[in-house]
Amino acid sequence: MAITRDIAVTSAGVNRYLVSWTGRKPGETDSFTADGPGFTMETADMLTLNRDYGLELGEKLYRFLDGDARHFESALREAHDAGNTLVIYFSLDPGVRDWPFELLAREGAFLGLDNLHVVRKVSD
């Protein structure tokens, strides 16, 4: 059985975002405010053409979503320890819908190659 988490990313000002993680405990949401991951969509378009740059972009996105409390790390560990897949459902503000979350990476490897599924919600 998959471990699921919902992540909502909403604007909280210029280059500031509210990242909310739901799903660890029923009805509980953990949120934090973060600076943007430090790229423009023009840069992202260039980075996806080269694997090394794609990894760099994926690691920036991972750090952006992980936060100081290591939400992403915790969810990945929980899924791994249970021998399950982690499924992340994204709800994204219009300003971040084009961000390439499918490139999520850490420690020099794309996470999509492991037991991670990224699902973009288009409506509730």
N, CA, C and O atoms as a MOPAC input file, in Angstrom:
PM7 MOZYME 1SCF
protein

 N      0.84100 1    -1.17800 1     0.00000 1
 C      0.00000 1     0.00000 1     0.00000 1
 C      0.88800 1     1.24400 1     0.00000 1
 O      1.86900 1     1.31600 1     0.73900 1
 N      0.54200 1     2.20000 1    -0.81700 1
 C      1.35300 1     3.41000 1    -0.96400 1
 C      1.19800 1     4.33800 1     0.23200 1
 O      0.14600 1     4.38800 1     0.87000 1
 N      2.26000 1     5.06500 1     0.52000 1
 C      2.24500 1     6.15700 1     1.48800 1
 C      1.92200 1     7.41600 1     0.69000 1
 O      2.60000 1     7.71000 1    -0.29400 1
 N      0.90200 1     8.15900 1     1.09600 1
 C      0.51000 1     9.33800 1     0.32900 1
 C      0.68100 1    10.61000 1     1.14800 1
 O      0.51100 1    10.62100 1     2.36700 1
 N      1.01800 1    11.66700 1     0.44700 1
 C      1.10300 1    13.00100 1     1.03200 1
 C      0.52700 1    13.98900 1     0.02100 1
 O      0.69900 1    13.83100 1    -1.18800 1
 N     -0.14300 1    14.98700 1     0.52500 1
 C     -0.60300 1    16.10900 1    -0.28900 1
 C      0.30200 1    17.29100 1     0.01700 1
 O      0.57200 1    17.60200 1     1.17700 1
 N      0.76500 1    17.94000 1    -1.03700 1
 C      1.57300 1    19.14300 1    -0.88900 1
 C      0.86900 1    20.26400 1    -1.63400 1
 O      0.58400 1    20.15100 1    -2.82600 1
 N      0.59300 1    21.34300 1    -0.92100 1
 C      0.03700 1    22.53700 1    -1.55300 1
 C      1.10700 1    23.61900 1    -1.52500 1
 O      1.74500 1    23.85200 1    -0.49800 1
 N      1.29400 1    24.27600 1    -2.66300 1
 C      2.24700 1    25.39200 1    -2.74500 1
 C      1.45100 1    26.60900 1    -3.19900 1
 O      0.89400 1    26.63200 1    -4.29700 1
 N      1.40700 1    27.62800 1    -2.32500 1
 C      0.67200 1    28.84700 1    -2.62800 1
 C      1.57900 1    30.05400 1    -2.44300 1
 O      2.52900 1    30.02400 1    -1.66000 1
 N      1.27400 1    31.10000 1    -3.16600 1
 C      2.06700 1    32.31900 1    -3.09300 1
 C      1.87800 1    32.98800 1    -1.73100 1
 O      0.77100 1    33.04700 1    -1.19600 1
 N      2.98900 1    33.49100 1    -1.18700 1
 C      2.95100 1    34.21800 1     0.08500 1
 C      3.69800 1    35.54300 1    -0.05000 1
 O      4.23100 1    36.06500 1     0.93000 1
 N      3.73400 1    36.07900 1    -1.25800 1
 C      4.44800 1    37.32700 1    -1.51800 1
 C      5.42000 1    37.13900 1    -2.66400 1
 O      5.43100 1    36.09600 1    -3.31800 1
 N      6.23500 1    38.15000 1    -2.90400 1
 C      7.20500 1    38.09600 1    -3.99600 1
 C      8.27500 1    37.05300 1    -3.67300 1
 O      9.01200 1    37.18800 1    -2.69700 1
 N      8.34900 1    36.03300 1    -4.48800 1
 C      9.31100 1    34.94300 1    -4.34500 1
 C      9.23900 1    34.25900 1    -2.97600 1
 O     10.23400 1    33.70100 1    -2.51300 1
 N      8.07200 1    34.29700 1    -2.32800 1
 C      7.83300 1    33.59900 1    -1.06300 1
 C      6.63000 1    32.69100 1    -1.26000 1
 O      5.67200 1    33.05300 1    -1.94200 1
 N      6.68600 1    31.51900 1    -0.66400 1
 C      5.63500 1    30.53300 1    -0.86100 1
 C      5.29700 1    29.84400 1     0.45100 1
 O      6.16100 1    29.63400 1     1.30300 1
 N      4.03200 1    29.49900 1     0.59300 1
 C      3.58800 1    28.67700 1     1.70700 1
 C      3.53200 1    27.24500 1     1.20100 1
 O      2.81300 1    26.94400 1     0.24800 1
 N      4.28800 1    26.36900 1     1.83600 1
 C      4.32600 1    24.95900 1     1.47500 1
 C      3.62100 1    24.19700 1     2.58900 1
 O      4.03900 1    24.25800 1     3.74500 1
 N      2.55600 1    23.48200 1     2.24800 1
 C      1.76700 1    22.75300 1     3.24300 1
 C      1.76800 1    21.26600 1     2.93000 1
 O      1.42900 1    20.84900 1     1.82300 1
 N      2.15300 1    20.47600 1     3.91900 1
 C      2.18100 1    19.01700 1     3.81900 1
 C      1.01100 1    18.45500 1     4.62800 1
 O      0.83600 1    18.80800 1     5.79400 1
 N      0.21600 1    17.58700 1     4.01500 1
 C     -0.90300 1    16.93900 1     4.68300 1
 C     -0.79800 1    15.43700 1     4.44400 1
 O     -0.36300 1    14.99900 1     3.37900 1
 N     -1.19900 1    14.65400 1     5.44100 1
 C     -1.27800 1    13.21800 1     5.21900 1
 C     -0.53600 1    12.35600 1     6.20100 1
 O     -0.75200 1    11.14400 1     6.24000 1
 N      0.33700 1    12.94300 1     7.00100 1
 C      1.05900 1    12.11400 1     7.95900 1
 C      0.11700 1    11.58500 1     9.02400 1
 O      0.13500 1    10.39700 1     9.34600 1
 N     -0.70000 1    12.46400 1     9.56700 1
 C     -1.74100 1    12.09000 1    10.51600 1
 C     -3.05200 1    12.65200 1     9.99100 1
 O     -3.06800 1    13.76500 1     9.46400 1
 N     -4.14800 1    11.91800 1    10.11700 1
 C     -5.43000 1    12.41100 1     9.59700 1
 C     -5.77100 1    13.80600 1    10.11900 1
 O     -5.73200 1    14.06900 1    11.32100 1
 N     -6.10500 1    14.68400 1     9.18800 1
 C     -6.51400 1    16.03000 1     9.53400 1
 C     -5.40200 1    16.97900 1     9.94900 1
 O     -5.67800 1    18.13000 1    10.28800 1
 N     -4.15600 1    16.53000 1     9.93200 1
 C     -3.03600 1    17.36400 1    10.35800 1
 C     -2.28500 1    17.90400 1     9.15600 1
 O     -1.94800 1    17.15800 1     8.23600 1
 N     -2.02400 1    19.20400 1     9.16900 1
 C     -1.25200 1    19.84900 1     8.10600 1
 C     -0.07000 1    20.57400 1     8.73500 1
 O     -0.22700 1    21.31400 1     9.70700 1
 N      1.10100 1    20.35500 1     8.17600 1
 C      2.31100 1    21.07100 1     8.58200 1
 C      2.66700 1    22.04300 1     7.46400 1
 O      2.81000 1    21.64900 1     6.30700 1
 N      2.80800 1    23.31300 1     7.82000 1
 C      3.09900 1    24.33400 1     6.81600 1
 C      4.32700 1    25.13800 1     7.20200 1
 O      4.65200 1    25.28200 1     8.38000 1
 N      4.99600 1    25.65300 1     6.19700 1
 C      6.11800 1    26.55600 1     6.40400 1
 C      6.22100 1    27.48900 1     5.22000 1
 O      5.75900 1    27.17400 1     4.12300 1
 N      6.83200 1    28.64200 1     5.44700 1
 C      7.04600 1    29.61200 1     4.38100 1
 C      8.47900 1    29.47500 1     3.90000 1
 O      9.40600 1    29.33400 1     4.69800 1
 N      8.65000 1    29.51700 1     2.58100 1
 C      9.98500 1    29.33500 1     2.00300 1
 C     10.20300 1    30.32200 1     0.87100 1
 O      9.26600 1    30.72400 1     0.18000 1
 N     11.46600 1    30.70300 1     0.69600 1
 C     11.83900 1    31.45700 1    -0.49100 1
 C     11.72900 1    30.53300 1    -1.68500 1
 O     11.84600 1    29.31500 1    -1.54400 1
 N     11.50400 1    31.10300 1    -2.86000 1
 C     11.47300 1    30.29800 1    -4.07700 1
 C     12.78000 1    29.54900 1    -4.25200 1
 O     13.80100 1    29.93100 1    -3.68100 1
 N     12.75100 1    28.47600 1    -5.04600 1
 C     13.94400 1    27.64100 1    -5.19100 1
 C     15.08200 1    28.25800 1    -5.99000 1
 O     16.11900 1    27.61700 1    -6.16400 1
 N     14.92000 1    29.47800 1    -6.47900 1
 C     16.03700 1    30.17100 1    -7.10700 1
 C     16.24800 1    29.87700 1    -8.57600 1
 O     17.38500 1    29.74000 1    -9.02700 1
 N     15.17400 1    29.77900 1    -9.31800 1
 C     15.31100 1    29.63000 1   -10.76300 1
 C     14.13000 1    30.30300 1   -11.44000 1
 O     13.08400 1    30.51700 1   -10.82700 1
 N     14.31100 1    30.63100 1   -12.70700 1
 C     13.21100 1    31.15100 1   -13.51400 1
 C     12.78800 1    30.04700 1   -14.47200 1
 O     13.52300 1    29.07800 1   -14.65800 1
 N     11.63500 1    30.17600 1   -15.06900 1
 C     11.19700 1    29.15000 1   -16.01400 1
 C     12.12400 1    29.11600 1   -17.23600 1
 O     12.30000 1    28.06100 1   -17.84500 1
 N     12.71300 1    30.25300 1   -17.59500 1
 C     13.67100 1    30.25000 1   -18.70100 1
 C     14.89300 1    29.41000 1   -18.32900 1
 O     15.40600 1    28.64400 1   -19.14500 1
 N     15.35000 1    29.56500 1   -17.08600 1
 C     16.46500 1    28.75400 1   -16.60600 1
 C     16.06400 1    27.29100 1   -16.55100 1
 O     16.83800 1    26.41700 1   -16.94200 1
 N     14.86300 1    27.02100 1   -16.06900 1
 C     14.38800 1    25.63500 1   -15.97400 1
 C     14.34700 1    24.99100 1   -17.35300 1
 O     14.71300 1    23.82500 1   -17.50200 1
 N     13.90700 1    25.73600 1   -18.35900 1
 C     13.87400 1    25.18300 1   -19.71100 1
 C     15.27500 1    24.78500 1   -20.17200 1
 O     15.44600 1    23.74300 1   -20.80500 1
 N     16.27600 1    25.60700 1   -19.85900 1
 C     17.65000 1    25.28600 1   -20.24200 1
 C     18.18400 1    24.11100 1   -19.42800 1
 O     18.87600 1    23.24600 1   -19.96300 1
 N     17.86300 1    24.08100 1   -18.13400 1
 C     18.39200 1    23.03700 1   -17.27000 1
 C     17.89500 1    21.64900 1   -17.65000 1
 O     18.62500 1    20.66800 1   -17.50600 1
 N     16.66800 1    21.55900 1   -18.13200 1
 C     16.12200 1    20.24200 1   -18.45800 1
 C     16.78700 1    19.63300 1   -19.68900 1
 O     16.61600 1    18.44300 1   -19.95400 1
 N     17.53000 1    20.41800 1   -20.43300 1
 C     18.20900 1    19.90200 1   -21.62100 1
 C     19.49300 1    19.15900 1   -21.28000 1
 O     20.02900 1    18.43900 1   -22.12200 1
 N     19.98700 1    19.31800 1   -20.07900 1
 C     21.23700 1    18.70800 1   -19.66700 1
 C     20.98900 1    17.96400 1   -18.36700 1
 O     20.46600 1    18.54400 1   -17.41500 1
 N     21.35600 1    16.68800 1   -18.31100 1
 C     21.06600 1    15.85700 1   -17.13600 1
 C     21.65000 1    16.44600 1   -15.86100 1
 O     20.97000 1    16.47100 1   -14.83500 1
 N     22.89000 1    16.91900 1   -15.89800 1
 C     23.50500 1    17.47900 1   -14.69300 1
 C     22.76100 1    18.71400 1   -14.20300 1
 O     22.55100 1    18.88200 1   -13.00200 1
 N     22.36200 1    19.57500 1   -15.13200 1
 C     21.60200 1    20.75800 1   -14.74100 1
 C     20.21000 1    20.36100 1   -14.26400 1
 O     19.66200 1    20.98100 1   -13.35200 1
 N     19.64400 1    19.33900 1   -14.87300 1
 C     18.34800 1    18.83100 1   -14.42800 1
 C     18.42300 1    18.32000 1   -13.00300 1
 O     17.50300 1    18.54100 1   -12.21500 1
 N     19.51300 1    17.63600 1   -12.66000 1
 C     19.71800 1    17.17700 1   -11.27900 1
 C     19.82600 1    18.35900 1   -10.32600 1
 O     19.26600 1    18.33500 1    -9.23000 1
 N     20.54400 1    19.38700 1   -10.74500 1
 C     20.69100 1    20.58400 1    -9.90500 1
 C     19.32800 1    21.22000 1    -9.64400 1
 O     19.02100 1    21.60600 1    -8.51600 1
 N     18.52000 1    21.32500 1   -10.68600 1
 C     17.18600 1    21.89900 1   -10.54200 1
 C     16.32300 1    21.01100 1    -9.63400 1
 O     15.61200 1    21.51300 1    -8.76300 1
 N     16.39000 1    19.70000 1    -9.84300 1
 C     15.62200 1    18.76500 1    -9.02100 1
 C     16.00400 1    18.82800 1    -7.55700 1
 O     15.14500 1    18.70400 1    -6.68400 1
 N     17.28400 1    19.01900 1    -7.27800 1
 C     17.73700 1    19.13500 1    -5.88800 1
 C     17.27100 1    20.45000 1    -5.26700 1
 O     16.95700 1    20.48800 1    -4.07700 1
 N     17.22100 1    21.52500 1    -6.05000 1
 C     16.68600 1    22.79200 1    -5.54200 1
 C     15.20600 1    22.63600 1    -5.17700 1
 O     14.76400 1    23.11800 1    -4.13400 1
 N     14.45800 1    21.96800 1    -6.03100 1
 C     13.03800 1    21.75200 1    -5.75500 1
 C     12.84800 1    20.87300 1    -4.51600 1
 O     11.95100 1    21.11700 1    -3.70900 1
 N     13.68500 1    19.86300 1    -4.37100 1
 C     13.61800 1    18.98200 1    -3.20500 1
 C     13.85000 1    19.77800 1    -1.92000 1
 O     13.08800 1    19.65300 1    -0.96100 1
 N     14.90500 1    20.59700 1    -1.90300 1
 C     15.21000 1    21.40500 1    -0.71600 1
 C     14.07800 1    22.39400 1    -0.42300 1
 O     13.73600 1    22.63000 1     0.73600 1
 N     13.50500 1    22.96300 1    -1.47200 1
 C     12.38100 1    23.88800 1    -1.32900 1
 C     11.21200 1    23.20600 1    -0.62300 1
 O     10.61300 1    23.79100 1     0.28000 1
 N     10.88200 1    21.98500 1    -1.01800 1
 C      9.74800 1    21.26200 1    -0.44400 1
 C     10.05400 1    20.62100 1     0.90700 1
 O      9.14600 1    20.41400 1     1.71100 1
 N     11.30700 1    20.30900 1     1.16000 1
 C     11.69800 1    19.59600 1     2.37000 1
 C     11.54800 1    20.46700 1     3.61400 1
 O     11.06200 1    19.99300 1     4.64100 1
 N     11.95300 1    21.72300 1     3.53600 1
 C     11.86100 1    22.62200 1     4.68300 1
 C     12.81700 1    22.23200 1     5.79300 1
 O     13.46400 1    21.18600 1     5.73800 1
 N     12.89500 1    23.08400 1     6.79500 1
 C     13.78400 1    22.83200 1     7.92500 1
 C     13.39500 1    21.57700 1     8.70400 1
 O     14.25100 1    20.92100 1     9.29800 1
 N     12.10300 1    21.24300 1     8.70100 1
 C     11.63300 1    20.07600 1     9.45600 1
 C     11.83000 1    18.77000 1     8.68500 1
 O     11.48000 1    17.69800 1     9.17800 1
 N     12.39000 1    18.86100 1     7.47300 1
 C     12.70500 1    17.66800 1     6.65800 1
 C     11.47200 1    16.82800 1     6.35000 1
 O     11.48300 1    15.60800 1     6.51700 1
 N     10.41100 1    17.48900 1     5.90200 1
 C      9.16100 1    16.80500 1     5.58100 1
 C      9.34000 1    15.75100 1     4.49700 1
 O      8.84900 1    14.63000 1     4.62600 1
 N     10.04100 1    16.11300 1     3.43200 1
 C     10.22200 1    15.18500 1     2.31600 1
 C     11.06300 1    13.99000 1     2.76200 1
 O     10.73000 1    12.83900 1     2.47900 1
 N     12.14600 1    14.28100 1     3.45400 1
 C     13.03300 1    13.21500 1     3.93400 1
 C     12.26000 1    12.22800 1     4.80300 1
 O     12.42400 1    11.01500 1     4.67000 1
 N     11.42700 1    12.74600 1     5.68400 1
 C     10.63500 1    11.90600 1     6.58100 1
 C      9.65600 1    11.02100 1     5.80600 1
 O      9.51800 1     9.83400 1     6.10300 1
 N      8.98300 1    11.59700 1     4.82100 1
 C      8.01700 1    10.82700 1     4.02100 1
 C      8.72700 1     9.74500 1     3.20900 1
 O      8.23700 1     8.62000 1     3.11400 1
 N      9.87600 1    10.07700 1     2.62300 1
 C     10.63300 1     9.07800 1     1.86600 1
 C     11.10000 1     7.93400 1     2.76900 1
 O     11.03200 1     6.76300 1     2.39500 1
 N     11.56700 1     8.29100 1     3.94800 1
 C     12.03300 1     7.27000 1     4.89800 1
 C     10.88100 1     6.36200 1     5.33400 1
 O     11.03200 1     5.14300 1     5.41300 1
 N      9.73200 1     6.97300 1     5.61300 1
 C      8.56000 1     6.19100 1     6.03100 1
 C      8.15700 1     5.19500 1     4.94500 1
 O      7.89100 1     4.02800 1     5.23500 1
 N      8.11400 1     5.65400 1     3.70500 1
 C      7.74700 1     4.76400 1     2.60200 1
 C      8.78500 1     3.65900 1     2.42200 1
 O      8.43500 1     2.49200 1     2.24200 1
 N     10.05900 1     4.03100 1     2.47300 1
 C     11.13100 1     3.04600 1     2.30500 1
 C     11.08300 1     1.98700 1     3.39800 1
 O     11.17400 1     0.79100 1     3.12000 1
 N     10.93800 1     2.43700 1     4.65000 1
 C     10.91800 1     1.49800 1     5.78100 1
 C      9.73600 1     0.53800 1     5.70600 1
 O      9.82400 1    -0.59700 1     6.17400 1
 N      8.62300 1     0.99500 1     5.11400 1
 C      7.44100 1     0.14600 1     4.97600 1
 C      7.47000 1    -0.67100 1     3.68700 1
 O      6.58400 1    -1.49200 1     3.44500 1
 N      8.49800 1    -0.44100 1     2.85400 1
 C      8.58000 1    -1.15600 1     1.58200 1
 C      7.51900 1    -0.71300 1     0.59200 1
 O      7.07800 1    -1.49200 1    -0.25400 1
 N      7.11100 1     0.54700 1     0.70500 1
 C      6.03600 1     1.07800 1    -0.13700 1
 C      6.52100 1     2.20000 1    -1.03800 1
 O      7.64600 1     2.68700 1    -0.92200 1
 N      5.64400 1     2.58600 1    -1.92500 1
 C      5.86800 1     3.71700 1    -2.80800 1
 C      5.33100 1     4.97900 1    -2.13200 1
 O      4.30800 1     4.93200 1    -1.44900 1
 N      6.01600 1     6.09700 1    -2.31900 1
 C      5.52200 1     7.38300 1    -1.85700 1
 C      4.81800 1     8.05900 1    -3.01900 1
 O      5.39000 1     8.21700 1    -4.09800 1
 N      3.56700 1     8.45800 1    -2.79300 1
 C      2.79300 1     9.17100 1    -3.80400 1
 C      2.55200 1    10.58400 1    -3.29100 1
 O      1.96600 1    10.77600 1    -2.22500 1
 N      3.00500 1    11.56200 1    -4.05200 1
 C      2.84200 1    12.96900 1    -3.70100 1
 C      1.79300 1    13.57100 1    -4.63600 1
 O      1.93700 1    13.53100 1    -5.85800 1
 N      0.73900 1    14.12700 1    -4.04400 1
 C     -0.30400 1    14.82100 1    -4.79400 1
 C     -0.06900 1    16.32100 1    -4.63100 1
 O     -0.13000 1    16.84700 1    -3.52000 1
 N      0.19600 1    16.99700 1    -5.72700 1
 C      0.48400 1    18.42800 1    -5.70500 1
 C     -0.75200 1    19.25400 1    -6.03000 1
 O     -1.44800 1    18.98300 1    -7.00900 1
 N     -1.02100 1    20.26200 1    -5.20500 1
 C     -1.99000 1    21.32100 1    -5.48900 1
 C     -1.16200 1    22.59400 1    -5.59300 1
 O     -0.53100 1    23.01400 1    -4.62300 1
 N     -1.16600 1    23.19900 1    -6.76300 1
 C     -0.21700 1    24.28100 1    -7.02900 1
 C     -0.90700 1    25.55700 1    -7.48500 1
 O     -1.82500 1    25.52700 1    -8.30400 1
 N     -0.44700 1    26.67900 1    -6.94000 1
 C     -0.89300 1    27.98400 1    -7.42100 1
 C     -0.47900 1    28.14200 1    -8.88300 1
 O      0.49000 1    27.52600 1    -9.32700 1
 N     -1.21600 1    28.96900 1    -9.63100 1
 C     -0.86900 1    29.17100 1   -11.04000 1
 C      0.59100 1    29.55000 1   -11.27700 1
 O      1.17200 1    29.13700 1   -12.28100 1
 N      1.19500 1    30.32200 1   -10.38100 1
 C      2.57100 1    30.76500 1   -10.56600 1
 C      3.61200 1    29.66900 1   -10.45600 1
 O      4.75800 1    29.87400 1   -10.85500 1
 N      3.24700 1    28.51000 1    -9.92500 1
 C      4.21300 1    27.41400 1    -9.77100 1
 C      3.80000 1    26.14700 1   -10.51200 1
 O      4.48700 1    25.12900 1   -10.42600 1
 N      2.70700 1    26.19800 1   -11.22700 1
 C      2.22400 1    24.99300 1   -11.93000 1
 C      3.20300 1    24.46900 1   -12.97400 1
 O      3.22200 1    23.27400 1   -13.27000 1
 N      4.00900 1    25.35900 1   -13.52600 1
 C      4.95500 1    24.94600 1   -14.56700 1
 C      6.28700 1    24.46200 1   -14.00500 1
 O      7.14500 1    24.01600 1   -14.76700 1
 N      6.47700 1    24.53900 1   -12.70400 1
 C      7.73800 1    24.08200 1   -12.13300 1
 C      7.86700 1    22.57700 1   -12.34300 1
 O      6.89900 1    21.84500 1   -12.13400 1
 N      9.02700 1    22.10600 1   -12.74600 1
 C      9.21000 1    20.68600 1   -13.11400 1
 C      9.43200 1    19.75600 1   -11.91200 1
 O     10.52800 1    19.23300 1   -11.71500 1
 N      8.37300 1    19.56100 1   -11.11500 1
 C      8.49400 1    18.71000 1    -9.93100 1
 C      8.82600 1    17.25800 1   -10.28300 1
 O      9.27200 1    16.49700 1    -9.42500 1
 N      8.61200 1    16.88300 1   -11.52100 1
 C      8.98200 1    15.52000 1   -11.94400 1
 C     10.48900 1    15.30500 1   -11.90500 1
 O     10.95100 1    14.16500 1   -11.94000 1
 N     11.26200 1    16.38600 1   -11.83100 1
 C     12.72400 1    16.29900 1   -11.76600 1
 C     13.25300 1    16.22200 1   -10.33700 1
 O     14.46300 1    16.31600 1   -10.13500 1
 N     12.39100 1    16.05400 1    -9.34800 1
 C     12.84500 1    16.00700 1    -7.95600 1
 C     14.03500 1    15.07000 1    -7.81100 1
 O     14.02800 1    13.94800 1    -8.31800 1
 N     15.05500 1    15.54900 1    -7.11100 1
 C     16.29200 1    14.77800 1    -6.96500 1
 C     16.92300 1    15.06000 1    -5.61400 1
 O     16.67900 1    16.10100 1    -5.00300 1
 N     17.72800 1    14.12900 1    -5.16200 1
 C     18.55900 1    14.33500 1    -3.97600 1
 C     19.76000 1    13.41800 1    -4.09400 1
 O     19.68700 1    12.34600 1    -4.69400 1
 N     20.86000 1    13.85400 1    -3.51500 1
 C     22.08900 1    13.07800 1    -3.50200 1
 C     22.48200 1    12.56500 1    -4.89100 1
 O     22.92900 1    11.42800 1    -5.04700 1
 N     22.30300 1    13.43500 1    -5.90100 1
 C     22.75400 1    13.12400 1    -7.24900 1
 C     21.90700 1    12.13800 1    -8.03000 1
 O     22.36400 1    11.60100 1    -9.03800 1
 N     20.67600 1    11.88700 1    -7.58500 1
 C     19.80700 1    10.93900 1    -8.29800 1
 C     18.38400 1    11.48500 1    -8.36700 1
 O     17.89100 1    12.09500 1    -7.41900 1
 N     17.74200 1    11.25800 1    -9.49200 1
 C     16.34200 1    11.64200 1    -9.64200 1
 C     15.47900 1    10.72200 1    -8.78800 1
 O     15.65400 1     9.50400 1    -8.81800 1
 N     14.55100 1    11.29400 1    -8.03000 1
 C     13.70300 1    10.50100 1    -7.14800 1
 C     12.64800 1     9.71500 1    -7.91200 1
 O     12.19500 1     8.67400 1    -7.43700 1
 N     12.25100 1    10.18900 1    -9.07600 1
 C     11.25100 1     9.48800 1    -9.87300 1
 C     11.72100 1     8.11400 1   -10.31100 1
 O     10.91300 1     7.29400 1   -10.74700 1
 N     13.01500 1     7.85000 1   -10.20300 1
 C     13.54800 1     6.54700 1   -10.57200 1
 C     13.44300 1     5.56100 1    -9.40900 1
 O     13.61500 1     4.35400 1    -9.57800 1
 N     13.15900 1     6.10300 1    -8.23100 1
 C     12.93800 1     5.27400 1    -7.05300 1
 C     11.43500 1     5.11200 1    -6.87100 1
 O     10.66300 1     5.31300 1    -7.80800 1
 N     11.03900 1     4.76100 1    -5.70100 1
 C      9.63000 1     4.52000 1    -5.42900 1
 C      8.88900 1     5.80000 1    -5.08300 1
 O      8.41200 1     5.97500 1    -3.96200 1
 N      8.80000 1     6.70000 1    -6.07100 1
 C      8.09600 1     7.97100 1    -5.89100 1
 C      7.22800 1     8.22800 1    -7.10800 1
 O      7.67000 1     8.08800 1    -8.24800 1
 N      5.98800 1     8.60600 1    -6.84500 1
 C      5.07200 1     9.01600 1    -7.91000 1
 C      4.64400 1    10.44400 1    -7.63400 1
 O      4.27300 1    10.77600 1    -6.50900 1
 N      4.69300 1    11.29000 1    -8.65200 1
 C      4.29200 1    12.68200 1    -8.56400 1
 C      2.98600 1    12.83500 1    -9.33000 1
 O      2.91400 1    12.51300 1   -10.51600 1
 N      1.95100 1    13.32600 1    -8.64900 1
 C      0.64500 1    13.51000 1    -9.27000 1
 C      0.25400 1    14.96900 1    -9.12400 1
 O      0.23000 1    15.50200 1    -8.01500 1
 N     -0.05000 1    15.61200 1   -10.23400 1
 C     -0.49500 1    16.99800 1   -10.20300 1
 C     -2.01400 1    17.01500 1   -10.20200 1
 O     -2.65100 1    16.51900 1   -11.13200 1
 N     -2.59300 1    17.59100 1    -9.14600 1
 C     -4.03900 1    17.70700 1    -9.05900 1
 C     -4.48700 1    18.88800 1    -9.92500 1
 O     -3.91200 1    19.97400 1    -9.84700 1
 N     -5.49600 1    18.67300 1   -10.73500 1
 C     -6.01900 1    19.76300 1   -11.54500 1
 C     -7.29800 1    20.32100 1   -10.94500 1
 O     -7.73000 1    21.41400 1   -11.31100 1
 N     -7.90200 1    19.59000 1   -10.03600 1
 C     -9.07900 1    20.07300 1    -9.30200 1
 C     -9.26500 1    19.19500 1    -8.07000 1
 O     -8.72300 1    18.09200 1    -7.99500 1
 N    -10.03300 1    19.69000 1    -7.11000 1
 C    -10.32200 1    18.90800 1    -5.91300 1
 C    -11.48000 1    18.02900 1    -6.23300 1
 O    -11.92600 1    17.26000 1    -5.38100 1

